[in-house]
Amino acid sequence: MKKIVLIGAGGFGREVATIIEVINSRVEERYELLGFLDDSEQFHEGSMINGYPWLGRKEWILDHKDEVVCNCTIGNAKVKGKIQRELTEKGVTFETIAAKLSYVGPYTEIGPGCVFYGSVMISTNCKIGAGVVMNQAVTIGHDCVIGDYTTIMPGTGISGNCTVGNEVNIGGHAFVIPGKKIGDAATVAAGSIVFSNVKAGTTVLGNPAKRMRELES
């Protein structure tokens, strides 16, 4: 069993802890979840999160990197990317966690520190970057490229030959038609149908998806 800690004890971290529990109970005893790391002031020695201890701040992993792997379970893509890059440079190993019934096709590359919820389906010859999150029942078509620290919410479908940039957020039950490109740090709102390329840093909404400047920060 791999010893693992989760960096981030919020809702996302608690969900990933549950995925690990299901893997251990229904697939194989793969992980020993030691607990959570979190820099928030709300945690202190003796704090428990859904039965797991708060171990300390994220720097804890630096003293244990030779025997423990981790996953960064922070929802904010920029913060997550910053932490994962910094710790990777210092020799920390990030584990990709794939729930029961998730599927990764042949000739597909998966980066470190990803999380795949149940019923995720990734086709053949794809390239998935570091720290990507795919929520329940996401489907990725053949030859897609998904950039680092992108999050794709439940029920979304991305057709073949699409390219999605870094730190993109795609809402639930959206759909991207074949061959489209979504630029870095773009947002595709829930339920949108993407028929055209999406520029970096923009927000699109609707069917067909159109830019909504008033929703951009």
Legacy VTK file of the C-alpha trace (Angstrom):
# vtk DataFile Version 3.0
C-alpha trace
ASCII
DATASET POLYDATA
POINTS 217 float
0.000 0.000 0.000
1.157 3.506 -0.829
1.175 6.020 1.974
-0.619 9.143 0.751
-1.607 12.562 2.093
-4.045 15.087 0.621
-3.083 18.772 0.433
-6.325 20.626 1.036
-9.003 19.637 3.553
-12.003 21.375 1.966
-14.906 19.763 0.165
-12.799 18.564 -2.749
-10.261 16.975 -0.410
-13.001 15.187 1.518
-14.449 13.855 -1.747
-11.070 12.491 -2.800
-10.682 10.832 0.586
-13.964 9.052 -0.127
-12.703 7.945 -3.557
-9.646 6.453 -1.857
-11.875 4.618 0.633
-13.925 3.117 -2.202
-10.795 2.051 -4.101
-9.481 0.332 -0.972
-12.759 -1.418 -0.151
-14.025 -2.360 -3.621
-10.973 -2.616 -5.866
-7.845 -3.342 -3.820
-6.131 -2.017 -0.725
-4.017 0.468 -2.651
-3.551 3.457 -0.325
-2.971 4.209 3.318
-4.417 7.686 3.729
-2.397 9.271 6.524
-4.397 12.501 6.673
-4.596 16.056 5.373
-2.221 18.975 4.999
-3.785 22.438 5.018
-2.422 25.933 5.690
-5.755 27.268 6.961
-5.777 28.750 10.449
-8.917 26.763 11.294
-6.870 23.604 11.776
-4.652 22.847 14.765
-2.991 19.881 16.420
-5.677 17.317 17.121
-8.021 18.474 14.343
-9.822 15.650 12.538
-11.384 15.762 9.078
-13.892 12.965 8.448
-11.886 10.648 10.634
-8.438 11.617 9.302
-5.962 13.810 11.174
-4.702 17.222 10.182
-0.969 16.583 9.893
0.207 20.165 9.481
0.942 22.693 6.775
1.942 21.689 3.262
5.670 21.859 4.121
5.137 18.668 6.163
5.489 16.676 2.959
9.066 17.856 2.444
10.206 15.876 5.483
8.373 12.758 4.302
8.738 12.896 0.511
10.801 9.712 0.316
8.073 7.524 1.808
4.805 9.385 1.114
3.026 10.450 -2.094
0.385 13.175 -2.229
-2.414 14.735 -4.224
-3.265 18.445 -4.161
-6.983 18.675 -3.478
-7.368 22.447 -3.708
-10.113 23.596 -6.053
-8.538 26.883 -7.175
-6.526 26.018 -10.287
-3.924 28.765 -9.901
-3.242 27.949 -6.253
-3.176 24.239 -6.962
-0.781 24.664 -9.885
1.558 26.854 -7.866
1.725 24.357 -5.002
2.156 21.308 -7.209
4.884 22.886 -9.331
6.823 24.131 -6.306
6.662 20.820 -4.471
7.468 18.809 -7.588
10.662 20.832 -8.019
11.565 19.851 -4.448
11.174 16.148 -5.177
7.633 15.494 -3.963
5.711 12.777 -5.839
2.125 13.500 -6.908
-0.179 10.529 -7.320
-3.001 10.313 -9.872
-6.134 8.872 -8.258
-8.678 7.123 -10.470
-12.003 6.010 -8.993
-13.587 2.652 -9.569
-15.154 2.347 -13.044
-13.032 5.118 -14.541
-11.406 4.075 -17.807
-8.266 5.274 -19.588
-7.763 4.098 -23.149
-4.538 2.746 -24.640
-1.764 5.076 -25.822
-3.048 7.827 -23.554
-0.638 9.790 -21.344
-1.738 10.872 -17.873
0.115 13.548 -15.909
0.842 13.425 -12.175
-1.630 14.482 -9.512
-4.873 14.056 -11.470
-8.205 12.969 -9.981
-10.749 10.972 -11.980
-14.136 10.411 -10.382
-16.347 7.415 -11.139
-17.389 6.570 -14.714
-14.817 8.887 -16.325
-14.081 7.609 -19.828
-10.908 8.744 -21.614
-10.393 7.423 -25.135
-7.230 6.476 -26.978
-4.181 8.605 -27.876
-5.052 11.444 -25.498
-2.687 13.575 -23.453
-3.902 14.625 -20.007
-1.783 17.185 -18.142
-0.787 17.477 -14.499
-3.369 18.022 -11.779
-6.401 17.612 -14.032
-9.735 16.933 -12.334
-12.485 15.067 -14.163
-15.689 14.742 -12.201
-18.368 12.070 -12.452
-19.201 10.666 -15.915
-16.905 12.935 -17.951
-16.090 11.591 -21.422
-13.006 12.549 -23.438
-12.798 11.600 -27.114
-9.789 10.280 -29.004
-6.680 12.419 -29.592
-7.691 15.128 -27.126
-5.195 17.251 -25.236
-6.238 18.505 -21.790
-3.908 21.069 -20.200
-2.515 21.234 -16.685
-4.809 21.972 -13.705
-7.979 22.002 -15.749
-11.243 21.009 -14.066
-14.128 19.354 -15.905
-17.386 19.016 -13.991
-19.909 16.116 -14.043
-21.539 14.823 -17.192
-19.462 16.850 -19.646
-18.452 15.460 -23.027
-15.438 16.575 -25.045
-15.347 15.167 -28.567
-12.314 13.866 -30.397
-9.355 15.998 -31.488
-10.136 18.837 -29.077
-7.469 20.862 -27.297
-8.201 22.322 -23.871
-5.650 24.682 -22.334
-4.218 25.030 -18.851
-6.357 26.045 -15.849
-9.614 25.835 -17.794
-12.921 25.361 -15.970
-15.677 23.496 -17.783
-19.048 23.317 -16.044
-21.281 20.305 -15.739
-23.176 18.814 -18.683
-21.366 20.950 -21.250
-20.429 19.554 -24.650
-17.581 20.424 -27.011
-17.892 19.391 -30.649
-14.945 17.718 -32.423
-11.736 19.573 -33.142
-12.354 22.707 -31.080
-9.795 24.591 -28.996
-10.351 26.166 -25.592
-7.649 28.607 -24.499
-5.845 28.822 -21.177
-7.845 29.992 -18.138
-11.123 30.039 -20.073
-14.462 29.130 -18.497
-17.230 27.175 -20.187
-20.441 27.565 -18.194
-22.549 24.575 -17.227
-24.830 23.229 -19.933
-23.086 25.075 -22.751
-22.535 23.618 -26.229
-19.221 24.735 -27.714
-19.358 25.019 -31.519
-16.480 27.504 -31.915
-12.995 27.933 -30.492
-12.882 29.688 -27.096
-10.256 32.384 -26.540
-7.949 32.287 -23.532
-9.299 33.964 -20.403
-12.845 34.324 -21.685
-16.158 32.963 -20.382
-18.707 31.394 -22.705
-22.288 30.388 -22.014
-25.261 28.967 -23.863
-26.223 26.895 -26.892
-24.384 27.779 -29.001
-21.846 29.021 -26.445
-21.116 32.749 -26.763
-18.780 35.041 -24.903
-20.245 36.670 -21.796
-17.966 39.582 -20.863
-20.096 40.486 -17.849
-19.183 37.142 -16.259
-15.430 37.630 -16.663
-13.451 38.844 -13.669
LINES 1 218
217 0 1 2 3 4 5 6 7 8 9 10 11 12 13 14 15 16 17 18 19 20 21 22 23 24 25 26 27 28 29 30 31 32 33 34 35 36 37 38 39 40 41 42 43 44 45 46 47 48 49 50 51 52 53 54 55 56 57 58 59 60 61 62 63 64 65 66 67 68 69 70 71 72 73 74 75 76 77 78 79 80 81 82 83 84 85 86 87 88 89 90 91 92 93 94 95 96 97 98 99 100 101 102 103 104 105 106 107 108 109 110 111 112 113 114 115 116 117 118 119 120 121 122 123 124 125 126 127 128 129 130 131 132 133 134 135 136 137 138 139 140 141 142 143 144 145 146 147 148 149 150 151 152 153 154 155 156 157 158 159 160 161 162 163 164 165 166 167 168 169 170 171 172 173 174 175 176 177 178 179 180 181 182 183 184 185 186 187 188 189 190 191 192 193 194 195 196 197 198 199 200 201 202 203 204 205 206 207 208 209 210 211 212 213 214 215 216
